[in-house]
Amino acid sequence: KQWYQRRVAITAGNDDSTSKFNLNIMGEGDVFLLHIDFRPYLKNSAGIGPIVLNNRINGQWVSEIRPEFDYGKFKKGQLFKVSARLRRKEYVILFNDEEVGRFPHRIDISKATRAVLYGGSNGFKWVAIDLPDRSGLPLLKSSSLGSIVLKPGSLISARGLYAAQSAKFSVNLRMAVGGDFMIHVDFRPPPHEGKVVLNSMLNGGWQTEIRTDLPSFNNGDVFQVDIYCGFDRFYIYHNFLQLKATFPYRPSFKLGDVKVVDLIGGSNGFYWSEDRVVVA
């Protein structure tokens, strides 16, 4: 259940004579949003065989997608990792962090409730599963920039999974943990006012807001917010399209003094993925 760039990550110990085994993202009952089935018994003499990708609804499997896979990558007694990463229209399947297949969204990701592991024999053993922490709303992810110094040309990117009727959510550049905001990019979808509010906070007090139109968000979609640092202002992008408003650097703030990226808010199944900072 750790979607998009944060992903379902399964670690297992393998015996090269094992039966098939699979990772599944499931909904209520026997609904499978994603079924990733490794079938080593189908490999040919060169060790190449299919991974079977499918989904199941109303007790019926739908149509399979079978990317080829080199089963020689499994080594007896060695750990491996299978991951499912969520993109806008599809899952990306990874083996030891290398892409091995893709599968389209056939069921809304908001229907997912759990990850389930099946299969394996002859010494095969699932070892660990990396799942998200969805507790503690409003959601908050705080990341120190460490030794990174923002400058003109720097890009801050944050990804999330949108849910209808979510509370407002924001991307923030702050001068310290819990400190002032050089920029606060606050998305306020319905039932809020349907705007993006840009502002800064100095000495604990909010300054003058700049408001612009809210871009389109669809339930269950992955989205990306980018803050580009120009020479005298921030440019904000949603899914690579620039918002109508920019945000000038305000007096008393220096871009190089930003220390923290905070991701705040969201509810009703909304969650933030990881944030990253790319310094040009």
C-alpha positions, -999 to 999 in steps of 0.1 A, spaced: 0 0 0 29 24 -3 19 40 -35 36 60 -63 72 69 -56 68 55 -22 59 19 -30 50 -15 -19 83 -32 -12 86 -69 -4 117 -87 6 120 -125 4 145 -153 5 144 -175 -26 149 -211 -34 153 -216 -71 130 -246 -72 101 -227 -56 65 -228 -69 49 -195 -80 46 -166 -56 29 -132 -58 24 -98 -44 -11 -84 -44 -27 -50 -38 -62 -57 -27 -95 -40 -19 -125 -53 1 -133 -90 -2 -115 -107 -31 -109 -77 -52 -74 -76 -66 -63 -42 -79 -29 -56 -89 -17 -92 -89 21 -97 -96 27 -134 -101 61 -149 -106 60 -183 -122 95 -198 -124 81 -231 -136 73 -215 -169 109 -204 -177 126 -217 -208 160 -233 -211 175 -198 -211 158 -189 -179 133 -165 -195 97 -167 -185 67 -145 -178 56 -124 -149 18 -125 -149 1 -92 -141 -37 -91 -137 -66 -79 -116 -97 -96 -102 -132 -83 -96 -165 -100 -89 -146 -133 -85 -132 -132 -120 -97 -126 -133 -97 -100 -161 -70 -101 -189 -33 -109 -182 -3 -89 -192 28 -111 -194 61 -92 -195 92 -114 -200 115 -118 -170 149 -133 -165 144 -158 -137 182 -162 -136 181 -131 -114 169 -152 -86 197 -168 -67 192 -196 -42 194 -182 -6 197 -146 -17 172 -118 -8 154 -99 -35 129 -71 -35 96 -66 -55 81 -31 -56 50 -16 -71 52 21 -79 21 41 -87 21 65 -117 -7 86 -131 -22 59 -154 -3 27 -144 17 7 -119 54 3 -125 67 -31 -113 103 -33 -101 126 -62 -92 156 -51 -71 147 -15 -81 148 -22 -119 117 -19 -139 103 -53 -152 68 -44 -162 38 -20 -162 1 -25 -155 -27 0 -161 -51 12 -134 -83 -8 -140 -97 -2 -105 -96 32 -87 -66 32 -64 -88 46 -36 -103 11 -33 -71 -4 -21 -71 -16 15 -42 -39 20 -12 -57 5 -12 -96 6 16 -121 -1 9 -156 -14 29 -186 -26 63 -200 -25 77 -234 -15 109 -254 -10 125 -229 14 110 -198 -1 101 -173 26 86 -138 25 108 -117 49 95 -82 51 70 -57 37 74 -19 36 40 -2 40 30 34 45 21 50 78 -13 66 73 -18 77 109 -18 111 124 -38 134 101 -33 161 91 -4 144 73 30 160 76 63 152 60 92 174 70 125 171 52 157 190 61 177 203 32 209 194 51 239 208 31 217 218 1 216 255 -4 187 268 -26 196 292 -53 181 305 -86 176 274 -107 168 251 -78 137 230 -81 116 215 -53 92 187 -63 65 170 -42 42 142 -52 9 131 -37 -22 110 -43 -53 131 -44 -86 121 -28 -120 137 -34 -132 159 -5 -97 162 9 -89 189 34 -65 215 21 -29 206 16 3 226 11 40 226 1 61 249 22 97 262 23 106 271 58 136 288 75 137 262 102 117 233 116 85 249 129 99 283 117 88 310 93 76 303 58 94 319 28 66 305 7 34 286 16 16 270 -14 -18 261 -1 -42 241 -23 -78 245 -12 -100 222 -32 -138 219 -28 -156 220 -4 -131 249 3 -130 279 -20 -113 262 -50 -82 284 -50 -44 281 -45 -33 306 -18 4 318 -18 18 335 13 48 339 36 50 340 74 74 363 91 80 362 129 50 340 133 26 362 114 11 356 80 17 383 54 -4 393 23 -20 365 3 -18 360 -34 -47 339 -48 -49 321 -80 -71 295 -98 -70 259 -85 -58 234 -111 -78 202 -118 -75 173 -94 -92 140 -99 -99 114 -73 -72 87 -71 -48 106 -94 -11 110 -86 -1 147 -90 31 166 -88 38 201 -75 70 219 -85 84 251 -70 110 266 -93 134 292 -78 138 321 -102 161 352 -97 135 372 -79 104 350 -74 90 315 -72 72 298 -101 47 271 -91 37 242 -114 10 216 -111 17 185 -132 42 206 -152 18 234 -160 26 268 -145 0 284 -122 -12 318 -133 4 336 -103 40 338 -93 53 347 -58 81 373 -54 108 369 -28 98 391 0 120 414 22 136 397 52 139 363 34 169 349 16 165 319 -6 198 304 7 185 305 42 156 280 36 163 249 56 132 227 55 106 214 30 73 207 47 43 188 32 12 194 52 -25 185 51 -48 163 31 -74 138 43 -100 112 32 -74 90 16 -51 118 4 -14 112 10 19 128 3 47 107 -13 83 117 -9 97 152 -17 130 159 -33 151 189 -40 172 192 -72 198 219 -72 207 231 -107 
